[in-house]
Amino acid sequence: MTTLTRRTLLAGAAGLASTLAAPALRPAFADSEVRVGFQKYGTLVLLKGRGILEKKLEPLGVRVKWAEFAAGPQMLEALNAGAIDIGQTGEAPPIFAQAASDNLAYIANEPPAPKGEAILVPHDSPIQSVKDLKGKTVGLNKGSNVHFLLVKALEKNGLAYSDITVKFLPPADARAAFEKGVLDAWAIWDPFQAAAEVAIKARTLTTAEGIVPNYQFYLGSRKFAEANPKVVSALIAAIGETNGWIQKDPAAAVAELAPSTGIPAPVLAIAIGRQSFGVAPLTDKVIADQQAVADTFFGLGLLPKKIVVADAVLRTGL
């Protein structure tokens, strides 16, 4: 098991300000600007590449300021700290963010995309199944979607979380450690997953299929989301338009977006092929699935308190 103490882990999950990769703090919302957090890949970065949100908000007199983050936990730390207004992450980061603050609001979600995250091993690794991870070292970004995937994959294969050693590393550092042989396995998501498959022939030990859903959530500062329903509606409309465009002509989407995102076209094509499309308010089923994530992390001692996911769901509609 990782040598990090429980106190250290809880502090990290709760959102240490020192890990923020965010712009300088300022008031939560200025009428003329909305601050949107995005990651290396996801619908928001694809939306950003096309400038659709800017067009939707122009009639409202609202500008968009984009801020890139290494992963979801860092993004939601920034949201809780008041540095951004809206962001997109997977299942696990909102759980830790809600445990740290009542500021978080779930706005909407995309359908499950279980092929878009995986546990990888080197192509020549003797590890052939999740059961073979016993006693091995696995790298992942703390509090991210793949943290939940790893826990449930181990559970499905009769292993406990304590049966492995976990190294908490952001994607770039984890990739370097993986290539150097410091890690026996790496739990990661697209496009880093696809990039490792293409560039270094990493082998998939398991995806999330049959293990966890891998939802993507659109989240906001509760104060911002409740006070600015027109901005939220414009965001959801822009996401729907972007999704429709990609679904209609994924090859054209890859050709247009690869340069603007900096993701190589072959990697982007794989990632888009594993992405789900559509955006909708959270259903009771989605909320229940999220509650299962929260209960799992609390049971492992990784949350400082029990949370009720439904308390953070925005009920005003889209």
ZAFIDO-856237 format. One record per residue (C-alpha): y, z, x; residue number from 0; residue in one letter. Coordinates in pm, 1 decimal, always signed. Layout:
% ZAFIDO-856237
- Y | Z | X | NUM | A
...
***
This chain:
% ZAFIDO-856237
- +0.0 | +0.0 | +0.0 | 0 | M
- +354.1 | -60.4 | +111.5 | 1 | T
- +502.4 | +219.8 | +317.3 | 2 | T
- +823.6 | +220.9 | +112.2 | 3 | L
- +868.3 | +553.7 | -60.4 | 4 | T
- +882.4 | +572.1 | -436.8 | 5 | R
- +1239.8 | +695.2 | -412.0 | 6 | R
- +1338.6 | +393.9 | -201.3 | 7 | T
- +1162.8 | +155.8 | -438.4 | 8 | L
- +1331.2 | +304.2 | -742.0 | 9 | L
- +1669.0 | +283.7 | -572.9 | 10 | A
- +1615.1 | -82.4 | -497.8 | 11 | G
- +1497.7 | -156.6 | -848.0 | 12 | A
- +1795.3 | +22.0 | -994.4 | 13 | A
- +2030.9 | -211.3 | -809.7 | 14 | G
- +2173.9 | -116.3 | -474.1 | 15 | L
- +2519.9 | -263.7 | -438.1 | 16 | A
- +2451.3 | -354.3 | -78.0 | 17 | S
- +2204.2 | -621.9 | -181.1 | 18 | T
- +2447.4 | -812.6 | -396.7 | 19 | L
- +2494.9 | -1173.7 | -307.2 | 20 | A
- +2788.4 | -1202.2 | -540.8 | 21 | A
- +3159.6 | -1275.4 | -554.2 | 22 | P
- +3409.7 | -992.9 | -531.0 | 23 | A
- +3416.6 | -768.2 | -835.5 | 24 | L
- +3687.2 | -810.8 | -1094.2 | 25 | R
- +3725.3 | -747.3 | -1469.9 | 26 | P
- +3425.2 | -854.9 | -1678.0 | 27 | A
- +3589.7 | -1152.5 | -1849.1 | 28 | F
- +3911.0 | -1344.2 | -1827.6 | 29 | A
- +3974.8 | -1561.6 | -2132.2 | 30 | D
- +4008.4 | -1869.9 | -1915.0 | 31 | S
- +3687.1 | -1831.6 | -1711.0 | 32 | E
- +3317.7 | -1752.8 | -1748.2 | 33 | V
- +3116.6 | -1659.9 | -1438.9 | 34 | R
- +2761.1 | -1793.8 | -1440.6 | 35 | V
- +2489.2 | -1687.6 | -1199.0 | 36 | G
- +2219.5 | -1936.7 | -1102.1 | 37 | F
- +1928.0 | -1961.9 | -862.9 | 38 | Q
- +1796.4 | -2238.2 | -641.2 | 39 | K
- +1608.9 | -2380.3 | -937.0 | 40 | Y
- +1609.3 | -2348.8 | -1314.2 | 41 | G
- +1785.6 | -2503.8 | -1609.9 | 42 | T
- +2122.5 | -2357.3 | -1510.8 | 43 | L
- +2128.4 | -2526.0 | -1170.8 | 44 | V
- +2024.8 | -2852.6 | -1336.9 | 45 | L
- +2298.3 | -2801.6 | -1593.5 | 46 | L
- +2544.1 | -2730.4 | -1315.1 | 47 | K
- +2452.3 | -3056.2 | -1143.5 | 48 | G
- +2558.1 | -3254.6 | -1449.6 | 49 | R
- +2873.8 | -3061.8 | -1540.1 | 50 | G
- +2766.6 | -3033.6 | -1904.5 | 51 | I
- +2877.1 | -2675.6 | -1953.8 | 52 | L
- +3225.3 | -2754.9 | -1826.0 | 53 | E
- +3251.8 | -3031.2 | -2087.2 | 54 | K
- +3134.5 | -2801.9 | -2366.1 | 55 | K
- +3383.1 | -2529.6 | -2274.8 | 56 | L
- +3682.9 | -2750.4 | -2209.0 | 57 | E
- +3790.4 | -2752.5 | -2578.2 | 58 | P
- +3785.9 | -2372.4 | -2565.6 | 59 | L
- +4009.8 | -2370.5 | -2260.2 | 60 | G
- +3743.0 | -2194.9 | -2055.8 | 61 | V
- +3655.6 | -2282.5 | -1695.3 | 62 | R
- +3317.3 | -2216.9 | -1531.5 | 63 | V
- +3276.7 | -2034.1 | -1203.6 | 64 | K
- +2928.0 | -2063.3 | -1051.8 | 65 | W
- +2765.5 | -1807.4 | -821.0 | 66 | A
- +2429.5 | -1870.0 | -649.9 | 67 | E
- +2175.4 | -1592.1 | -594.6 | 68 | F
- +1854.6 | -1574.6 | -393.9 | 69 | A
- +1657.2 | -1440.7 | -690.3 | 70 | A
- +1678.7 | -1279.3 | -1033.0 | 71 | G
- +1698.1 | -913.0 | -928.8 | 72 | P
- +2002.9 | -976.6 | -711.6 | 73 | Q
- +2163.3 | -1174.3 | -993.6 | 74 | M
- +2120.7 | -896.6 | -1249.0 | 75 | L
- +2248.4 | -638.5 | -1004.3 | 76 | E
- +2563.7 | -848.7 | -998.1 | 77 | A
- +2571.2 | -868.3 | -1377.2 | 78 | L
- +2534.4 | -491.4 | -1412.2 | 79 | N
- +2810.2 | -445.8 | -1153.2 | 80 | A
- +3048.4 | -670.9 | -1348.5 | 81 | G
- +3051.1 | -959.4 | -1098.2 | 82 | A
- +2911.3 | -1224.9 | -1335.3 | 83 | I
- +2897.6 | -1272.5 | -1712.3 | 84 | D
- +2581.1 | -1479.0 | -1768.2 | 85 | I
- +2264.0 | -1554.5 | -1576.1 | 86 | G
- +1907.4 | -1681.9 | -1602.0 | 87 | Q
- +1598.9 | -1500.8 | -1471.6 | 88 | T
- +1231.2 | -1456.6 | -1540.4 | 89 | G
- +1053.4 | -1167.7 | -1708.3 | 90 | E
- +1067.8 | -882.0 | -1461.2 | 91 | A
- +1432.9 | -864.8 | -1343.2 | 92 | P
- +1573.9 | -775.8 | -1687.5 | 93 | P
- +1332.7 | -483.6 | -1710.3 | 94 | I
- +1475.9 | -321.2 | -1397.2 | 95 | F
- +1830.5 | -413.5 | -1498.4 | 96 | A
- +1792.0 | -249.6 | -1839.7 | 97 | Q
- +1649.5 | +63.1 | -1677.8 | 98 | A
- +1959.7 | +80.5 | -1459.1 | 99 | A
- +2226.2 | +9.8 | -1722.6 | 100 | S
- +2284.4 | -46.1 | -2093.1 | 101 | D
- +2508.2 | -342.0 | -2009.5 | 102 | N
- +2233.0 | -604.4 | -2029.8 | 103 | L
- +2187.8 | -833.8 | -2330.7 | 104 | A
- +1908.4 | -1086.8 | -2386.4 | 105 | Y
- +2064.1 | -1401.3 | -2531.9 | 106 | I
- +1776.5 | -1649.9 | -2554.1 | 107 | A
- +1459.6 | -1763.4 | -2381.3 | 108 | N
- +1267.8 | -2074.6 | -2283.2 | 109 | E
- +896.1 | -2112.2 | -2366.6 | 110 | P
- +630.7 | -1991.0 | -2120.5 | 111 | P
- +581.7 | -2192.4 | -1800.2 | 112 | A
- +276.9 | -2030.6 | -1635.0 | 113 | P
- +225.8 | -2309.8 | -1381.7 | 114 | K
- +572.3 | -2246.9 | -1238.8 | 115 | G
- +469.6 | -1936.6 | -1042.0 | 116 | E
- +168.5 | -1867.7 | -825.2 | 117 | A
- +2.6 | -1667.4 | -551.8 | 118 | I
- -29.6 | -1892.2 | -247.5 | 119 | L
- -238.7 | -1866.6 | +68.2 | 120 | V
- -233.5 | -2080.5 | +384.9 | 121 | P
- -436.2 | -2399.3 | +346.8 | 122 | H
- -695.4 | -2280.3 | +600.0 | 123 | D
- -713.9 | -1921.2 | +476.6 | 124 | S
- -1059.7 | -1768.0 | +423.7 | 125 | P
- -925.1 | -1607.5 | +104.3 | 126 | I
- -1083.3 | -1790.5 | -187.7 | 127 | Q
- -1012.8 | -1564.9 | -486.0 | 128 | S
- -777.8 | -1290.4 | -598.6 | 129 | V
- -1059.8 | -1042.5 | -535.0 | 130 | K
- -1039.8 | -1135.0 | -165.4 | 131 | D
- -686.5 | -991.2 | -151.8 | 132 | L
- -825.2 | -638.2 | -122.4 | 133 | K
- -687.3 | -485.1 | +196.9 | 134 | G
- -456.7 | -785.1 | +253.5 | 135 | K
- -78.2 | -815.6 | +276.5 | 136 | T
- +107.5 | -998.0 | +1.2 | 137 | V
- +476.7 | -1089.1 | +15.6 | 138 | G
- +707.9 | -1114.1 | -283.7 | 139 | L
- +1064.6 | -1060.5 | -396.9 | 140 | N
- +1089.1 | -704.9 | -529.9 | 141 | K
- +1132.4 | -679.9 | -906.5 | 142 | G
- +1088.2 | -1052.6 | -965.0 | 143 | S
- +860.5 | -1238.5 | -1207.8 | 144 | N
- +589.1 | -1272.9 | -947.7 | 145 | V
- +584.4 | -894.8 | -903.2 | 146 | H
- +443.6 | -875.4 | -1256.2 | 147 | F
- +211.2 | -1171.7 | -1192.9 | 148 | L
- +62.1 | -999.0 | -889.1 | 149 | L
- +4.0 | -671.8 | -1075.5 | 150 | V
- -169.6 | -843.1 | -1366.0 | 151 | K
- -369.2 | -1083.2 | -1144.9 | 152 | A
- -504.7 | -787.9 | -949.1 | 153 | L
- -584.0 | -603.7 | -1270.5 | 154 | E
- -766.8 | -906.1 | -1412.0 | 155 | K
- -982.6 | -919.6 | -1101.0 | 156 | N
- -1071.0 | -551.8 | -1091.3 | 157 | G
- -824.4 | -450.5 | -819.4 | 158 | L
- -552.9 | -188.5 | -823.3 | 159 | A
- -199.5 | -239.5 | -697.0 | 160 | Y
- -282.2 | +17.6 | -430.2 | 161 | S
- -565.5 | -201.2 | -300.8 | 162 | D
- -317.8 | -429.9 | -123.2 | 163 | I
- -14.6 | -392.2 | +101.9 | 164 | T
- +305.9 | -532.4 | -45.3 | 165 | V
- +592.8 | -659.6 | +167.5 | 166 | K
- +915.7 | -703.8 | -24.2 | 167 | F
- +1095.4 | -1011.6 | +107.1 | 168 | L
- +1340.3 | -1261.1 | -46.5 | 169 | P
- +1204.5 | -1616.8 | -70.8 | 170 | P
- +1342.7 | -1755.9 | +257.0 | 171 | A
- +1221.8 | -1459.2 | +460.8 | 172 | D
- +887.0 | -1459.9 | +283.8 | 173 | A
- +838.0 | -1829.8 | +360.1 | 174 | R
- +900.6 | -1764.7 | +730.4 | 175 | A
- +662.7 | -1467.0 | +732.5 | 176 | A
- +401.8 | -1669.6 | +545.6 | 177 | F
- +417.7 | -1951.1 | +800.3 | 178 | E
- +394.0 | -1707.0 | +1091.7 | 179 | K
- +82.5 | -1543.7 | +949.0 | 180 | G
- +252.1 | -1210.3 | +882.5 | 181 | V
- +150.1 | -1244.6 | +516.2 | 182 | L
- -200.6 | -1314.9 | +393.1 | 183 | D
- -62.0 | -1436.9 | +60.7 | 184 | A
- +271.3 | -1506.5 | -100.7 | 185 | W
- +361.2 | -1463.4 | -468.0 | 186 | A
- +636.6 | -1712.7 | -541.8 | 187 | I
- +790.9 | -1941.9 | -801.8 | 188 | W
- +925.7 | -2297.7 | -815.6 | 189 | D
- +1089.9 | -2469.2 | -634.0 | 190 | P
- +980.0 | -2251.9 | -337.9 | 191 | F
- +623.5 | -2278.5 | -463.8 | 192 | Q
- +635.2 | -2658.6 | -477.3 | 193 | A
- +814.9 | -2678.5 | -141.3 | 194 | A
- +540.1 | -2473.7 | +26.6 | 195 | A
- +275.2 | -2694.9 | -129.0 | 196 | E
- +445.4 | -3012.0 | -8.2 | 197 | V
- +573.2 | -2905.5 | +334.0 | 198 | A
- +301.5 | -2675.3 | +466.7 | 199 | I
- +11.2 | -2757.6 | +232.5 | 200 | K
- -4.5 | -2403.2 | +96.1 | 201 | A
- -304.2 | -2354.1 | -130.9 | 202 | R
- -280.4 | -2204.4 | -478.1 | 203 | T
- -498.2 | -1898.7 | -521.8 | 204 | L
- -391.1 | -1864.7 | -883.5 | 205 | T
- -103.9 | -1963.4 | -1107.2 | 206 | T
- +7.4 | -1744.9 | -1396.4 | 207 | A
- -207.1 | -1941.9 | -1641.8 | 208 | E
- -419.3 | -1705.3 | -1845.2 | 209 | G
- -254.5 | -1404.2 | -1679.4 | 210 | I
- +114.5 | -1378.7 | -1776.9 | 211 | V
- +349.1 | -1607.6 | -1976.2 | 212 | P
- +630.2 | -1658.2 | -1722.0 | 213 | N
- +924.7 | -1680.1 | -1960.1 | 214 | Y
- +1276.8 | -1765.2 | -1854.0 | 215 | Q
- +1556.6 | -1563.1 | -2011.9 | 216 | F
- +1928.7 | -1621.8 | -2056.7 | 217 | Y
- +2107.1 | -1291.7 | -2016.3 | 218 | L
- +2459.9 | -1169.5 | -2033.6 | 219 | G
- +2683.0 | -869.6 | -2009.4 | 220 | S
- +2658.4 | -714.7 | -2356.1 | 221 | R
- +3035.4 | -671.0 | -2377.0 | 222 | K
- +3091.6 | -1032.3 | -2278.7 | 223 | F
- +2821.8 | -1179.9 | -2503.9 | 224 | A
- +2931.8 | -987.6 | -2813.3 | 225 | E
- +3299.7 | -1066.2 | -2756.9 | 226 | A
- +3256.4 | -1438.0 | -2682.8 | 227 | N
- +3007.9 | -1593.7 | -2927.6 | 228 | P
- +3164.9 | -1939.4 | -2897.3 | 229 | K
- +3110.8 | -1941.1 | -2521.3 | 230 | V
- +2751.4 | -1826.4 | -2567.8 | 231 | V
- +2691.4 | -2097.1 | -2829.2 | 232 | S
- +2839.0 | -2361.3 | -2598.1 | 233 | A
- +2606.2 | -2244.7 | -2320.1 | 234 | L
- +2298.4 | -2269.0 | -2543.3 | 235 | I
- +2404.9 | -2615.3 | -2662.0 | 236 | A
- +2449.7 | -2728.7 | -2301.3 | 237 | A
- +2105.5 | -2594.7 | -2209.5 | 238 | I
- +1948.4 | -2777.8 | -2502.5 | 239 | G
- +2120.7 | -3102.2 | -2405.6 | 240 | E
- +2007.0 | -3068.6 | -2044.0 | 241 | T
- +1650.2 | -2995.8 | -2147.2 | 242 | N
- +1644.1 | -3295.8 | -2378.2 | 243 | G
- +1773.6 | -3526.9 | -2107.6 | 244 | W
- +1513.7 | -3411.1 | -1853.8 | 245 | I
- +1227.7 | -3440.0 | -2102.4 | 246 | Q
- +1332.5 | -3790.1 | -2202.0 | 247 | K
- +1347.6 | -3929.2 | -1847.9 | 248 | D
- +1222.8 | -3686.0 | -1581.4 | 249 | P
- +1226.9 | -3952.2 | -1309.3 | 250 | A
- +1595.1 | -4022.3 | -1370.2 | 251 | A
- +1662.2 | -3648.7 | -1376.7 | 252 | A
- +1497.1 | -3606.4 | -1037.3 | 253 | V
- +1692.2 | -3897.2 | -888.0 | 254 | A
- +2026.6 | -3763.8 | -1016.5 | 255 | E
- +1973.1 | -3394.3 | -953.1 | 256 | L
- +1797.2 | -3388.8 | -615.6 | 257 | A
- +2119.3 | -3457.9 | -419.4 | 258 | P
- +2331.6 | -3210.4 | -618.1 | 259 | S
- +2074.5 | -2928.3 | -603.0 | 260 | T
- +1968.3 | -2991.7 | -242.9 | 261 | G
- +1602.4 | -2988.1 | -350.2 | 262 | I
- +1398.1 | -3279.2 | -205.3 | 263 | P
- +1300.6 | -3526.8 | -476.1 | 264 | A
- +920.9 | -3484.1 | -434.7 | 265 | P
- +957.8 | -3106.3 | -464.9 | 266 | V
- +1192.3 | -3130.1 | -763.0 | 267 | L
- +954.0 | -3369.3 | -939.7 | 268 | A
- +668.6 | -3117.9 | -909.6 | 269 | I
- +887.0 | -2829.0 | -1027.6 | 270 | A
- +1020.0 | -3020.4 | -1328.3 | 271 | I
- +664.3 | -3117.2 | -1418.6 | 272 | G
- +573.7 | -2748.4 | -1442.9 | 273 | R
- +887.7 | -2640.6 | -1628.0 | 274 | Q
- +897.7 | -2560.9 | -2000.4 | 275 | S
- +1170.9 | -2696.9 | -2223.2 | 276 | F
- +1349.4 | -2562.1 | -2527.6 | 277 | G
- +1576.2 | -2264.3 | -2588.3 | 278 | V
- +1568.3 | -2018.4 | -2876.6 | 279 | A
- +1649.9 | -1659.5 | -2972.8 | 280 | P
- +1384.5 | -1405.7 | -2878.6 | 281 | L
- +1105.0 | -1370.4 | -3134.9 | 282 | T
- +908.8 | -1053.4 | -3204.3 | 283 | D
- +626.3 | -1198.7 | -2992.0 | 284 | K
- +853.3 | -1255.5 | -2692.9 | 285 | V
- +1000.0 | -906.6 | -2727.7 | 286 | I
- +650.4 | -759.0 | -2742.9 | 287 | A
- +549.9 | -951.4 | -2429.5 | 288 | D
- +857.4 | -818.2 | -2251.2 | 289 | Q
- +777.2 | -466.3 | -2363.2 | 290 | Q
- +435.6 | -505.1 | -2200.7 | 291 | A
- +610.5 | -589.9 | -1872.2 | 292 | V
- +827.5 | -279.6 | -1902.5 | 293 | A
- +532.7 | -56.6 | -1984.5 | 294 | D
- +335.4 | -193.1 | -1689.3 | 295 | T
- +610.3 | -118.7 | -1437.9 | 296 | F
- +673.7 | +224.4 | -1585.3 | 297 | F
- +303.7 | +300.1 | -1560.5 | 298 | G
- +311.8 | +210.7 | -1190.9 | 299 | L
- +602.5 | +447.2 | -1133.3 | 300 | G
- +840.3 | +161.9 | -1052.7 | 301 | L
- +1088.0 | +239.4 | -1331.4 | 302 | L
- +1293.0 | +561.0 | -1344.6 | 303 | P
- +1248.5 | +584.6 | -1722.5 | 304 | K
- +1080.7 | +418.2 | -2017.9 | 305 | K
- +1284.6 | +145.4 | -2183.8 | 306 | I
- +1279.3 | -26.8 | -2522.0 | 307 | V
- +1333.9 | -399.8 | -2469.0 | 308 | V
- +1441.2 | -456.6 | -2828.8 | 309 | A
- +1746.5 | -237.6 | -2768.4 | 310 | D
- +1885.2 | -500.0 | -2529.8 | 311 | A
- +1826.7 | -807.2 | -2748.6 | 312 | V
- +2142.7 | -973.1 | -2880.7 | 313 | L
- +2109.5 | -993.6 | -3258.5 | 314 | R
- +2414.6 | -1202.1 | -3342.6 | 315 | T
- +2230.6 | -1534.8 | -3337.2 | 316 | G
- +2311.6 | -1853.2 | -3147.2 | 317 | L
***
